[in-house]
Amino acid sequence: MPERPAGRGPRLLAVQGAGRLVGWTLAAGNGRQLARSARLYRSESELAAALRELLIERASLRYAFVQDRSRAWCWSAYLPPRTTRPGPVAEEPIARSARGYLRRDQCRQGVESFRAGLNALERELRTVGSEGRWPW
């Protein structure tokens, strides 16, 4: 397997939230934050399950664009509705932009960077994982 130069490609990082809750952030190869989890998880196994679902369903994500109080553009990514998913029926975002953007077109480009990052991560995990298992 060819080695990837250090610092290249996206990185998925676990982040500690309030209490013992954990979340994730996706950083580009240059270190810029692309996205963060929209919720925190009770355990690393719950986090890993949410990340698996995000990567599997990445092509079906729906994106919403809004301006916050400071008039910065932000995006949120939503999983497709499913009756088999436990929990309330109300739609919740799974990911959010890591920062606000001055213009809507910049925000859309942020979504494209997030999507490209997810695709690159999935390819890398498929290469690193053995026998189709996820390395978490």
C-alpha positions as CSV (number, residue, x, y, z in Angstrom):
1,M,0.0,0.0,0.0
2,P,1.5,3.4,-1.0
3,E,2.1,5.7,2.0
4,R,0.3,9.0,2.1
5,P,2.4,12.1,2.7
6,A,2.0,13.4,6.3
7,G,-0.5,16.2,6.6
8,R,-2.3,15.4,3.3
9,G,-6.0,14.4,3.1
10,P,-8.8,14.9,5.6
11,R,-8.6,13.8,9.2
12,L,-11.5,12.8,11.4
13,L,-10.9,13.7,15.0
14,A,-12.8,12.8,18.2
15,V,-13.5,15.7,20.5
16,Q,-14.5,15.7,24.1
17,G,-17.7,17.4,24.9
18,A,-19.5,18.2,28.2
19,G,-19.2,15.4,30.7
20,R,-18.3,12.2,29.1
21,L,-19.9,12.9,25.8
22,V,-17.9,12.7,22.6
23,G,-18.2,14.2,19.1
24,W,-16.2,14.5,16.0
25,T,-14.7,17.2,13.7
26,L,-13.5,16.8,10.1
27,A,-10.3,18.7,9.3
28,A,-8.8,19.2,5.8
29,G,-5.3,18.2,5.1
30,N,-4.2,21.8,5.8
31,G,-5.8,21.7,9.2
32,R,-8.8,23.9,8.4
33,Q,-12.0,22.6,10.1
34,L,-14.6,21.6,7.5
35,A,-17.4,20.3,9.7
36,R,-18.3,19.1,13.2
37,S,-20.8,16.7,14.6
38,A,-24.2,18.2,15.2
39,R,-24.7,16.2,18.4
40,L,-22.6,14.6,21.1
41,Y,-22.6,10.8,21.8
42,R,-22.6,8.9,25.0
43,S,-19.8,6.5,24.1
44,E,-17.1,5.9,21.4
45,S,-19.1,2.9,20.1
46,E,-22.2,5.2,19.6
47,L,-19.9,7.7,17.9
48,A,-18.4,5.0,15.6
49,A,-21.9,3.8,14.7
50,A,-23.0,7.4,13.8
51,L,-19.8,7.9,11.7
52,R,-20.4,4.6,9.9
53,E,-24.0,5.7,9.0
54,L,-22.7,9.2,7.9
55,L,-20.2,7.6,5.5
56,I,-22.6,5.0,4.2
57,E,-25.4,7.6,3.7
58,R,-23.2,10.5,2.5
59,A,-24.6,10.5,-1.0
60,S,-28.1,10.9,0.4
61,L,-27.5,13.8,2.8
62,R,-29.7,16.8,2.5
63,Y,-28.1,20.2,3.1
64,A,-29.8,23.3,4.6
65,F,-28.3,26.8,4.4
66,V,-29.1,29.5,6.9
67,Q,-27.8,32.8,8.1
68,D,-27.1,33.1,11.8
69,R,-27.6,36.3,13.9
70,S,-24.3,37.7,12.8
71,R,-25.5,37.2,9.2
72,A,-22.8,34.5,8.5
73,W,-23.9,31.6,6.3
74,C,-23.9,28.2,7.9
75,W,-24.9,24.7,6.6
76,S,-26.3,21.6,8.3
77,A,-26.4,18.1,6.8
78,Y,-29.4,15.8,7.4
79,L,-29.7,12.0,7.0
80,P,-32.5,10.8,4.9
81,P,-35.7,10.0,6.9
82,R,-36.0,6.4,7.9
83,T,-38.7,4.5,9.8
84,T,-36.1,2.0,11.1
85,R,-34.0,4.6,12.8
86,P,-34.7,4.7,16.6
87,G,-35.7,7.9,18.3
88,P,-38.0,10.7,17.5
89,V,-39.3,11.2,13.9
90,A,-38.2,14.8,13.9
91,E,-35.3,15.4,11.6
92,E,-32.0,16.3,13.3
93,P,-28.8,17.3,11.6
94,I,-25.9,14.9,11.8
95,A,-23.2,17.5,10.8
96,R,-22.8,21.3,10.7
97,S,-20.3,23.7,9.2
98,A,-17.4,24.3,11.5
99,R,-17.5,28.0,10.8
100,G,-19.7,30.8,9.3
101,Y,-19.1,32.1,5.8
102,L,-19.5,35.6,4.5
103,R,-21.4,34.6,1.3
104,R,-23.8,31.8,0.4
105,D,-21.5,30.7,-2.5
106,Q,-18.6,30.3,0.0
107,C,-21.0,28.2,2.2
108,R,-21.9,26.0,-0.7
109,Q,-18.2,25.5,-1.4
110,G,-17.8,24.5,2.3
111,V,-20.4,21.8,1.7
112,E,-18.4,20.6,-1.4
113,S,-15.2,20.5,0.7
114,F,-17.1,18.4,3.3
115,R,-18.4,16.0,0.8
116,A,-15.0,15.6,-0.8
117,G,-13.5,15.0,2.6
118,L,-16.1,12.3,3.4
119,N,-15.4,10.6,0.1
120,A,-11.6,10.7,0.7
121,L,-12.1,9.3,4.2
122,E,-14.3,6.5,3.0
123,R,-11.7,5.5,0.4
124,E,-8.9,5.6,3.0
125,L,-10.9,3.6,5.5
126,R,-11.6,1.0,2.9
127,T,-7.9,0.7,2.2
128,V,-6.9,0.6,5.8
129,G,-9.8,-1.6,7.0
130,S,-9.4,-5.3,6.7
131,E,-12.1,-7.7,5.3
132,G,-14.5,-4.8,5.0
133,R,-14.5,-4.0,8.7
134,W,-14.3,-0.4,9.8
135,P,-11.1,0.4,11.8
136,W,-13.0,1.9,14.8
